[in-house]
Amino acid sequence: MNHPLEIWISKKGLSKNQFAKLANLTSMSVSRYCNYQRLPNLEALKKIHVATNGEITFRDFEKKESA
């Protein structure tokens, strides 16, 4: 299952590295967020929110219940 951030990046035609630069984050952090390996801290969440014009929010990082 693709992370909403990864889907957003793809829909905008960006690479994870390009998005990382846009959001002023490291490409490694963006990759870990997209692969569900790490949760962003508050500062990173704010940067992601701004870089995506509010389309990605903290709710996109909440743990989803499995069916």
Beta strands, then each sheet from edge to edge (+ up, - down):
end
